[in-house]
Amino acid sequence: MAEGENESSKSTEKCRKLRSLNNDISTYVRFKNRCDRIATLFWLNFKGDLVRYSVLKKDEFIDMNTYVTHPWCAREIVTNDRLEIDKQPVYQPTEGENGIYRLAYIDIPGIETVLGQGADPGCIVRGG
């Protein structure tokens, strides 16, 4: 570690680099809030600025046509506390099948949710 550099400054520098990179590979994501908090969903644009896309109450969702290099994050609307998307502070979409929305849950950090047997939380047919 360089003189005067600490873990906090390294973390801050890494966060500054988070931004959308390109529009090459499209993908579909259904963001669903499953926590008791009201969530604000943000996209990180090409400059790394937060762009508000939606406010979601518990069990509400939004279907987004996005790109694999476009990061997303969520915050609690009143306190601005960080929420997680698919157990990550910043959600990076992955490439999926055309017409299939990948389900991404918004949760309070550290909360584990148990799904019923046979549930497939990963895919939702577009328009269904």
DSSP file (Angstrom, degrees, kcal/mol; ACC not computed):
  #  RESIDUE AA STRUCTURE BP1 BP2  ACC     N-H-->O    O-->H-N    N-H-->O    O-->H-N    TCO  KAPPA ALPHA  PHI   PSI    X-CA   Y-CA   Z-CA
    1    1 A M              0   0    0      0, 0.0     3,-0.1     0, 0.0     6,-0.0   0.000 360.0 360.0 360.0 134.3    0.0    0.0    0.0
    2    2 A A    >   -     0   0    0      1,-0.1     3,-2.1     2,-0.1     2,-0.0  -0.280 360.0 -83.5 -68.4 153.9    1.4    3.4   -1.0
    3    3 A E  T 3  S+     0   0    0      1,-0.3    -1,-0.1     3,-0.0     3,-0.1  -0.332 117.2  14.4 -58.3 133.8    2.3    6.0    1.8
    4    4 A G  T 3  S+     0   0    0      1,-0.3     2,-0.4    -3,-0.1    -1,-0.3   0.391 100.9 117.9  82.3  -4.7   -0.8    7.9    2.9
    5    5 A E    <   +     0   0    0     -3,-2.1    -1,-0.3     4,-0.0     2,-0.3  -0.807  39.0 176.6 -98.0 135.3   -3.1    5.4    1.2
    6    6 A N     >  -     0   0    0     -2,-0.4     4,-2.0    -3,-0.1     5,-0.2  -0.803  46.0 -97.7-129.2 174.1   -5.6    3.5    3.3
    7    7 A E  H  > S+     0   0    0     -2,-0.3     4,-2.5     1,-0.2     5,-0.2   0.872 120.8  56.3 -60.2 -37.6   -8.3    1.0    2.7
    8    8 A S  H  > S+     0   0    0      1,-0.2     4,-2.4     2,-0.2    -1,-0.2   0.917 108.2  46.0 -62.3 -44.1  -11.0    3.7    3.0
    9    9 A S  H  > S+     0   0    0      2,-0.2     4,-2.3     1,-0.2    -1,-0.2   0.866 112.0  52.0 -68.8 -34.3   -9.4    5.8    0.2
   10   10 A K  H  X S+     0   0    0     -4,-2.0     4,-2.2     2,-0.2    -2,-0.2   0.913 110.9  48.1 -64.9 -41.6   -9.0    2.7   -2.0
   11   11 A S  H  X S+     0   0    0     -4,-2.5     4,-2.2     2,-0.2    -2,-0.2   0.913 111.3  49.8 -64.6 -43.3  -12.6    1.9   -1.5
   12   12 A T  H  X S+     0   0    0     -4,-2.4     4,-1.8     1,-0.2    -2,-0.2   0.910 110.6  50.0 -62.6 -42.7  -13.7    5.5   -2.3
   13   13 A E  H  X S+     0   0    0     -4,-2.3     4,-0.9     1,-0.2    -1,-0.2   0.902 109.5  51.5 -63.1 -41.1  -11.6    5.5   -5.5
   14   14 A K  H >< S+     0   0    0     -4,-2.2     3,-0.8     1,-0.2     4,-0.4   0.913 108.4  51.6 -61.9 -42.5  -13.1    2.2   -6.6
   15   15 A C  H >< S+     0   0    0     -4,-2.2     3,-1.2     1,-0.2    -1,-0.2   0.862 103.7  58.2 -63.3 -35.8  -16.6    3.6   -6.1
   16   16 A R  H 3< S+     0   0    0     -4,-1.8    -1,-0.2     1,-0.3    -2,-0.2   0.773 101.0  57.4 -64.5 -25.2  -15.8    6.6   -8.2
   17   17 A K  T << S+     0   0    0     -4,-0.9     2,-0.4    -3,-0.8    -1,-0.3   0.585  78.8 109.2 -84.5  -9.7  -14.9    4.3  -11.1
   18   18 A L    <   +     0   0    0     -3,-1.2     2,-0.3    -4,-0.4    27,-0.1  -0.538  44.9 123.2 -71.4 124.6  -18.4    2.7  -11.2
   19   19 A R        -     0   0    0     -2,-0.4    27,-0.2    50,-0.1     2,-0.2  -0.971  66.1 -79.3-168.5 164.5  -20.3    3.8  -14.2
   20   20 A S        -     0   0    0     25,-1.9    50,-0.2    24,-0.3     3,-0.1  -0.538  37.6-170.1 -72.7 143.5  -22.0    2.5  -17.3
   21   21 A L        -     0   0    0     48,-1.1     2,-0.3     1,-0.4    -1,-0.1   0.843  52.0 -26.4-105.3 -46.2  -19.6    1.6  -20.1
   22   22 A N        -     0   0    0      3,-0.1    -1,-0.4    47,-0.0    47,-0.3  -0.942  43.6-118.6-159.8 177.1  -21.5    0.9  -23.3
   23   23 A N  S    S+     0   0    0     -2,-0.3     3,-0.1     1,-0.1    -3,-0.0  -0.175  71.3 117.0-116.3  36.9  -24.8   -0.1  -24.9
   24   24 A D  S    S+     0   0    0      1,-0.2     2,-0.6     2,-0.0    -1,-0.1   0.925  71.7  35.6 -76.0 -46.4  -23.5   -3.2  -26.6
   25   25 A I  S    S-     0   0    0     -3,-0.1    43,-2.1     2,-0.0    44,-0.3  -0.919  74.2-154.0-119.2 111.6  -25.3   -6.1  -25.0
   26   26 A S  E     +A   67   0A   0     -2,-0.6    70,-0.4    41,-0.2     2,-0.3  -0.456  17.7 171.9 -81.8 155.4  -28.9   -5.6  -23.9
   27   27 A T  E     -A   66   0A   0     39,-2.5    39,-2.6    -2,-0.1     2,-0.4  -0.953  26.9-121.5-154.2 167.5  -30.6   -7.6  -21.2
   28   28 A Y  E     -A   65   0A   0     72,-0.5    74,-2.5    -2,-0.3     2,-0.4  -0.959  25.5-179.1-122.6 132.3  -33.8   -7.5  -19.2
   29   29 A V  E     -Ab  64 102A   0     35,-2.6    35,-3.4    -2,-0.4     2,-0.7  -0.995  18.6-155.0-133.3 135.3  -34.1   -7.2  -15.4
   30   30 A R  E     -Ab  63 103A   0     72,-2.9    74,-3.0    -2,-0.4     2,-0.6  -0.942  16.7-157.7-105.2 110.5  -37.2   -7.2  -13.1
   31   31 A F  E     -Ab  62 104A   0     31,-2.4    31,-1.9    -2,-0.7     2,-0.5  -0.797  14.0-174.9 -88.0 121.6  -36.2   -5.3  -10.0
   32   32 A K  E     -Ab  61 105A   0     72,-2.3    74,-3.1    -2,-0.6     2,-0.7  -0.974  20.0-141.8-124.6 127.0  -38.5   -6.3   -7.1
   33   33 A N  E     + b   0 106A   0     27,-2.5    26,-3.5    -2,-0.5    27,-0.2  -0.753  26.9 166.1 -85.3 117.0  -38.5   -4.7   -3.7
   34   34 A R        +     0   0    0     72,-2.2     2,-0.2    -2,-0.7    -1,-0.1   0.229  48.0  90.6-115.1  14.0  -39.1   -7.4   -1.1
   35   35 A C  S    S-     0   0    0     71,-0.4    24,-0.1     2,-0.2     4,-0.1  -0.636  84.7-114.3-102.6 168.4  -38.1   -5.4    2.0
   36   36 A D  S    S+     0   0    0     -2,-0.2     2,-0.2    22,-0.1    22,-0.2   0.449  89.7  90.0 -79.9   0.3  -40.4   -3.3    4.3
   37   37 A R  S    S-     0   0    0     20,-0.1     2,-0.6     1,-0.0    -2,-0.2  -0.634  85.4-111.6 -95.4 153.7  -38.6   -0.1    3.2
   38   38 A I        -     0   0    0     -2,-0.2    39,-2.7    19,-0.1     2,-0.4  -0.775  40.9-151.3 -83.5 124.2  -39.5    2.1    0.3
   39   39 A A  E     -FG  56  76B   0     17,-2.7    17,-3.2    -2,-0.6     2,-0.5  -0.789  13.6-152.8-104.9 137.9  -36.7    1.8   -2.2
   40   40 A T  E     -FG  55  75B   0     35,-3.3    35,-2.1    -2,-0.4     2,-0.5  -0.946  18.7-146.6-103.4 126.2  -35.4    4.3   -4.7
   41   41 A L  E     -FG  54  74B   0     13,-3.0    12,-3.1    -2,-0.5    13,-1.2  -0.812  17.5-170.4 -97.9 129.8  -33.8    2.5   -7.7
   42   42 A F  E     -FG  52  73B   0     31,-3.2    31,-2.2    -2,-0.5     2,-0.4  -0.930  16.0-151.5-122.6 143.5  -30.8    4.3   -9.4
   43   43 A W  E     -FG  51  72B   0      8,-2.4     8,-2.7    -2,-0.4     2,-0.7  -0.904  20.9-132.6-102.7 139.9  -28.8    3.7  -12.6
   44   44 A L  E     -F   50   0B   0     27,-2.4   -24,-0.3    -2,-0.4     6,-0.2  -0.861  30.4-149.5 -92.7 114.8  -25.2    4.8  -12.7
   45   45 A N    >   -     0   0    0      4,-2.7   -25,-1.9    -2,-0.7     3,-1.2   0.088  34.7 -79.1 -77.3-169.2  -24.8    6.7  -15.9
   46   46 A F  T 3  S+     0   0    0      1,-0.3    -1,-0.1   -27,-0.2    -2,-0.0   0.649 132.9  47.5 -70.8 -15.6  -21.7    7.0  -18.1
   47   47 A K  T 3  S-     0   0    0      2,-0.1    -1,-0.3   -28,-0.0     3,-0.1   0.512 120.3-107.6 -95.7  -9.2  -20.2    9.7  -15.8
   48   48 A G  S <  S+     0   0    0     -3,-1.2     2,-0.2     1,-0.3    -2,-0.1   0.520  72.8 142.8  91.3   7.7  -20.9    7.6  -12.7
   49   49 A D        -     0   0    0      1,-0.1    -4,-2.7    -5,-0.0     2,-0.4  -0.553  55.9-112.4 -80.5 146.5  -23.8    9.9  -11.6
   50   50 A L  E     -F   44   0B   0     -6,-0.2     2,-0.5    -2,-0.2    -6,-0.2  -0.659  29.4-166.3 -79.1 130.0  -26.9    8.4  -10.0
   51   51 A V  E     -F   43   0B   0     -8,-2.7    -8,-2.4    -2,-0.4     2,-0.3  -0.974  19.5-130.6-118.5 117.1  -30.0    8.7  -12.1
   52   52 A R  E     +F   42   0B   0     -2,-0.5   -10,-0.2   -10,-0.2     3,-0.1  -0.497  33.1 166.9 -71.5 129.3  -33.3    7.9  -10.3
   53   53 A Y  E     -     0   0B   0    -12,-3.1     2,-0.3     1,-0.4   -11,-0.2   0.727  56.3  -7.2-110.7 -34.3  -35.5    5.5  -12.2
   54   54 A S  E     -F   41   0B   0    -13,-1.2   -13,-3.0     2,-0.0     2,-0.5  -0.996  45.1-137.0-162.9 155.4  -38.2    4.3   -9.8
   55   55 A V  E     -F   40   0B   0     -2,-0.3     2,-0.5   -15,-0.2   -15,-0.2  -0.994  30.6-168.2-117.9 125.2  -39.6    4.3   -6.3
   56   56 A L  E     -F   39   0B   0    -17,-3.2   -17,-2.7    -2,-0.5     2,-0.1  -0.957  10.9-156.1-124.0 125.1  -40.8    0.9   -5.2
   57   57 A K    >   -     0   0    0     -2,-0.5     3,-2.3   -19,-0.2   -24,-0.3  -0.371  55.8 -56.1 -81.9 172.2  -42.9    0.0   -2.1
   58   58 A K  T 3  S+     0   0    0      1,-0.3   -24,-0.2   -22,-0.2    -1,-0.2  -0.248 127.5   7.7 -53.1 133.6  -42.7   -3.6   -0.7
   59   59 A D  T 3  S+     0   0    0    -26,-3.5    -1,-0.3     1,-0.3     2,-0.2   0.383  99.5 124.2  72.6   0.6  -43.6   -6.2   -3.3
   60   60 A E    <   -     0   0    0     -3,-2.3   -27,-2.5   -27,-0.2     2,-0.3  -0.563  39.2-172.9 -83.1 156.0  -43.7   -3.6   -6.2
   61   61 A F  E     -A   32   0A   0    -29,-0.2     2,-0.4    -2,-0.2   -29,-0.2  -0.943  18.0-152.1-143.4 164.6  -41.4   -4.2   -9.2
   62   62 A I  E     -A   31   0A   0    -31,-1.9   -31,-2.4    -2,-0.3     2,-0.5  -0.995  16.1-137.5-138.5 136.0  -40.3   -2.5  -12.4
   63   63 A D  E     -A   30   0A   0     -2,-0.4     2,-0.4   -33,-0.2   -33,-0.2  -0.826  25.9-168.0 -93.1 126.6  -39.2   -4.2  -15.6
   64   64 A M  E     -A   29   0A   0    -35,-3.4   -35,-2.6    -2,-0.5     2,-0.7  -0.951  22.8-151.0-121.1 132.6  -36.1   -2.6  -17.1
   65   65 A N  E     +A   28   0A   0     -2,-0.4   -37,-0.2   -37,-0.2     2,-0.2  -0.915  47.0 145.6 -92.3 115.0  -34.5   -3.1  -20.5
   66   66 A T  E     -A   27   0A   0    -39,-2.6   -39,-2.5    -2,-0.7     2,-0.3  -0.520  43.9-100.3-136.3-162.0  -30.9   -2.3  -19.7
   67   67 A Y  E >   -A   26   0A   0    -41,-0.3     3,-1.9    -2,-0.2   -41,-0.2  -0.940  26.3-116.0-134.7 153.7  -27.3   -3.4  -20.6
   68   68 A V  T 3  S+     0   0    0    -43,-2.1   -42,-0.1    -2,-0.3   -45,-0.1   0.727 114.6  50.9 -65.6 -21.8  -24.8   -5.7  -19.1
   69   69 A T  T 3  S+     0   0    0    -47,-0.3   -48,-1.1   -44,-0.3    -1,-0.3   0.203  87.1 100.8 -99.3  17.5  -22.3   -2.9  -18.4
   70   70 A H    <   -     0   0    0     -3,-1.9     2,-0.1   -50,-0.2   -50,-0.1  -0.883  62.7-150.8-105.3 108.0  -24.9   -0.7  -16.7
   71   71 A P        -     0   0    0      0, 0.0   -27,-2.4     0, 0.0     2,-0.3  -0.457  11.3-165.7 -77.7 150.9  -24.7   -0.8  -12.8
   72   72 A W  E     +GH  43  91B   0     19,-2.3    19,-3.1   -29,-0.2     2,-0.3  -0.945   8.0 177.9-132.0 150.5  -27.7   -0.3  -10.6
   73   73 A C  E     -G   42   0B   0    -31,-2.2   -31,-3.2    -2,-0.3     2,-0.3  -0.951  14.6-142.0-146.7 168.4  -28.1    0.4   -6.9
   74   74 A A  E     -GI  41  83B   0      9,-0.6     9,-2.5    15,-0.4     2,-0.3  -0.980  10.6-170.5-136.8 146.6  -30.9    1.1   -4.4
   75   75 A R  E     -GI  40  82B   0    -35,-2.1   -35,-3.3    -2,-0.3     2,-0.3  -0.960  34.9-103.6-132.9 150.5  -31.4    3.4   -1.4
   76   76 A E  E  >  -G   39   0B   0      5,-3.0     4,-1.9    -2,-0.3   -37,-0.2  -0.612  35.0-133.3 -72.0 132.5  -34.0    3.7    1.3
   77   77 A I  T  4 S+     0   0    0    -39,-2.7    -1,-0.1    -2,-0.3   -38,-0.1   0.819  95.2  34.1 -64.8 -36.2  -36.1    6.7    0.3
   78   78 A V  T  4 S+     0   0    0    -40,-0.3    -1,-0.2     1,-0.1   -39,-0.0   0.935 131.2  26.1 -86.1 -50.2  -36.2    8.5    3.8
   79   79 A T  T  4 S-     0   0    0      2,-0.1    -2,-0.2     1,-0.0     3,-0.1   0.649  91.9-132.7 -89.4 -16.5  -32.9    7.6    5.4
   80   80 A N     <  +     0   0    0     -4,-1.9    -3,-0.1     1,-0.2     3,-0.1   0.656  48.4 161.9  66.6  18.1  -30.9    7.2    2.2
   81   81 A D        -     0   0    0      1,-0.1    -5,-3.0    -5,-0.1    -1,-0.2  -0.385  45.7-101.3 -65.9 146.8  -29.5    3.9    3.7
   82   82 A R  E     -I   75   0B   0     -7,-0.2     2,-0.3    -3,-0.1    -7,-0.2  -0.481  37.3-166.2 -70.6 135.4  -28.0    1.5    1.2
   83   83 A L  E     -I   74   0B   0     -9,-2.5    -9,-0.6    -2,-0.2     2,-0.3  -0.786  18.1-119.7-111.7 163.5  -30.1   -1.4    0.1
   84   84 A E  E     -C  107   0A   0     23,-3.0    23,-2.5    -2,-0.3     2,-0.5  -0.780   9.6-152.6-105.5 150.4  -28.8   -4.5   -1.7
   85   85 A I  E >  S-CD 106  88A   0      3,-2.7     3,-1.1    -2,-0.3    21,-0.2  -0.985  88.8 -14.2-118.8 118.1  -29.8   -5.8   -5.1
   86   86 A D  T 3  S-     0   0    0     19,-2.8    -1,-0.2    -2,-0.5    20,-0.1   0.898 129.2 -56.9  51.4  44.9  -29.3   -9.6   -5.3
   87   87 A K  T 3  S+     0   0    0     18,-0.3    -1,-0.2     1,-0.2    19,-0.1   0.664 117.9 109.7  65.9  20.1  -27.1   -9.4   -2.2
   88   88 A Q  B <   -D   85   0A   0     -3,-1.1    -3,-2.7     1,-0.1    -1,-0.2  -0.962  69.3-139.1-124.9 142.4  -24.8   -6.8   -3.8
   89   89 A P  S    S+     0   0    0      0, 0.0     2,-0.4     0, 0.0   -15,-0.4   0.830 102.5  30.2 -66.7 -30.1  -24.4   -3.1   -3.0
   90   90 A V  S    S-     0   0    0    -17,-0.1     2,-0.5    -5,-0.1   -17,-0.2  -0.992  83.9-144.7-130.2 124.4  -24.1   -2.5   -6.7
   91   91 A Y  B     -H   72   0B   0    -19,-3.1   -19,-2.3    -2,-0.4    -5,-0.1  -0.769   9.7-166.4 -93.0 126.2  -26.0   -4.8   -9.1
   92   92 A Q        -     0   0    0     -2,-0.5   -24,-0.1   -21,-0.2   -23,-0.1  -0.941  22.7-131.4-111.1 109.1  -24.3   -5.5  -12.5
   93   93 A P        -     0   0    0      0, 0.0     2,-0.3     0, 0.0   -23,-0.1  -0.174  18.0-144.1 -59.1 152.1  -26.7   -7.1  -14.9
   94   94 A T        -     0   0    0    -66,-0.1     2,-0.2   -25,-0.1   -66,-0.2  -0.779  28.7 -88.4-112.6 161.6  -25.7  -10.3  -16.7
   95   95 A E        +     0   0    0     -2,-0.3     2,-0.2   -68,-0.1   -68,-0.1  -0.479  54.1 175.1 -69.2 135.4  -26.5  -11.3  -20.3
   96   96 A G        -     0   0    0    -70,-0.4     2,-0.2    -2,-0.2     5,-0.1  -0.683  36.9 -68.7-129.4-175.8  -29.7  -13.3  -20.5
   97   97 A E    >   -     0   0    0     -2,-0.2     3,-2.0     1,-0.1   -69,-0.2  -0.515  60.6 -95.7 -76.2 145.8  -32.0  -14.8  -23.0
   98   98 A N  T 3  S+     0   0    0      1,-0.3    -1,-0.1    -2,-0.2     3,-0.1  -0.411 111.0  16.1 -62.2 129.1  -33.9  -12.4  -25.3
   99   99 A G  T 3  S+     0   0    0      1,-0.2    27,-2.5    -2,-0.2     2,-0.5   0.442 100.3 111.2  88.7  -0.6  -37.4  -11.9  -23.9
  100  100 A I  E <   - E   0 125A   0     -3,-2.0     2,-0.5    25,-0.2   -72,-0.5  -0.934  57.7-146.1-111.6 123.5  -36.6  -13.2  -20.4
  101  101 A Y  E     - E   0 124A   0     23,-2.9    23,-2.4    -2,-0.5     2,-0.5  -0.748  12.4-139.6 -85.9 128.1  -36.5  -10.9  -17.4
  102  102 A R  E     -bE  29 123A   0    -74,-2.5   -72,-2.9    -2,-0.5     2,-0.5  -0.761  21.3-126.6 -84.9 130.4  -33.9  -11.8  -14.8
  103  103 A L  E     -b   30   0A   0     19,-0.8     2,-0.5    -2,-0.5   -72,-0.2  -0.679  27.4-176.0 -84.7 124.5  -35.4  -11.3  -11.3
  104  104 A A  E     -b   31   0A   0    -74,-3.0   -72,-2.3    -2,-0.5     2,-0.3  -0.973  14.9-145.8-123.4 115.8  -33.3   -9.1   -9.0
  105  105 A Y  E     -b   32   0A   0     -2,-0.5   -19,-2.8   -74,-0.2     2,-0.5  -0.606   2.1-144.6 -86.1 138.3  -34.5   -8.6   -5.4
  106  106 A I  E     +bC  33  85A   0    -74,-3.1   -72,-2.2    -2,-0.3   -71,-0.4  -0.901  35.7 160.8 -98.2 125.7  -34.0   -5.4   -3.5
  107  107 A D  E     - C   0  84A   0    -23,-2.5   -23,-3.0    -2,-0.5   -33,-0.1  -0.881  47.4 -91.4-139.0 166.2  -33.4   -6.2    0.2
  108  108 A I    >   -     0   0    0     -2,-0.3     3,-2.0   -25,-0.2   -25,-0.1  -0.655  65.1 -90.2 -73.2 137.8  -32.0   -4.8    3.4
  109  109 A P  T 3  S+     0   0    0      0, 0.0    -1,-0.1     0, 0.0     3,-0.1  -0.242 110.3  14.3 -55.3 134.3  -28.2   -5.7    3.6
  110  110 A G  T 3  S+     0   0    0      1,-0.3     2,-0.5    -3,-0.1    -2,-0.0   0.356  89.2 132.6  85.7  -5.4  -27.6   -9.0    5.4
  111  111 A I    <   -     0   0    0     -3,-2.0     2,-0.5     2,-0.0    -1,-0.3  -0.684  42.1-156.1 -82.8 126.6  -31.2  -10.2    5.3
  112  112 A E        -     0   0    0     -2,-0.5     2,-0.5    -3,-0.1    -1,-0.0  -0.885   4.5-160.7-102.2 131.2  -31.5  -13.8    4.0
  113  113 A T        -     0   0    0     -2,-0.5     2,-0.5     2,-0.0    -2,-0.0  -0.947   9.5-142.5-113.8 130.4  -34.8  -14.8    2.5
  114  114 A V        -     0   0    0     -2,-0.5     2,-0.3     0, 0.0    -2,-0.0  -0.799  15.7-151.0 -93.9 125.5  -35.8  -18.5    2.2
  115  115 A L        -     0   0    0     -2,-0.5     3,-0.1     1,-0.1     2,-0.0  -0.662  23.1-103.8 -93.4 150.7  -37.7  -19.4   -0.9
  116  116 A G    >   -     0   0    0     -2,-0.3     3,-1.7     1,-0.1    -1,-0.1  -0.306  49.5 -84.3 -66.9 155.9  -40.1  -22.2   -1.1
  117  117 A Q  T 3  S+     0   0    0      1,-0.3    -1,-0.1     3,-0.0     3,-0.1  -0.333 115.3  23.6 -61.7 141.3  -39.1  -25.5   -2.8
  118  118 A G  T 3  S+     0   0    0      1,-0.3    -1,-0.3    -3,-0.1     2,-0.2   0.350  87.8 136.9  85.1  -6.3  -39.5  -25.5   -6.5
  119  119 A A    <   -     0   0    0     -3,-1.7    -1,-0.3     1,-0.1    -4,-0.1  -0.542  40.3-159.7 -74.5 138.3  -39.3  -21.7   -6.8
  120  120 A D    >   +     0   0    0     -2,-0.2     3,-0.6     1,-0.1    -1,-0.1  -0.864  14.7 174.3-117.3  93.5  -37.2  -20.4   -9.6
  121  121 A P  T 3   +     0   0    0      0, 0.0   -18,-0.3     0, 0.0    -1,-0.1   0.563  64.6  73.7 -78.0  -5.9  -36.3  -16.8   -8.6
  122  122 A G  T 3  S+     0   0    0    -20,-0.1   -19,-0.8     1,-0.1     2,-0.4   0.752  93.5  36.6 -84.5 -25.2  -34.0  -16.2  -11.6
  123  123 A C  E <   -E  102   0A   0     -3,-0.6     2,-0.4   -21,-0.2   -21,-0.2  -0.977  47.7-179.5-138.3 142.5  -36.2  -15.9  -14.6
  124  124 A I  E     -E  101   0A   0    -23,-2.4   -23,-2.9    -2,-0.4     2,-0.3  -0.997  35.8-116.2-135.4 131.2  -39.5  -14.4  -15.6
  125  125 A V  E >   -E  100   0A   0     -2,-0.4     3,-2.2   -25,-0.2   -25,-0.2  -0.516  40.8-106.7 -68.8 128.4  -41.0  -14.6  -19.1
  126  126 A R  T 3  S+     0   0    0    -27,-2.5    -1,-0.1    -2,-0.3   -26,-0.0  -0.298 103.9  14.7 -58.6 132.7  -41.3  -11.2  -20.5
  127  127 A G  T 3         0   0    0     -3,-0.1    -1,-0.3     1,-0.0    -2,-0.1   0.466 360.0 360.0  82.6   1.5  -44.9  -10.0  -20.6
  128  128 A G    <         0   0    0     -3,-2.2    -2,-0.2     0, 0.0    -3,-0.1   0.421 360.0 360.0-111.1 360.0  -46.0  -12.8  -18.3
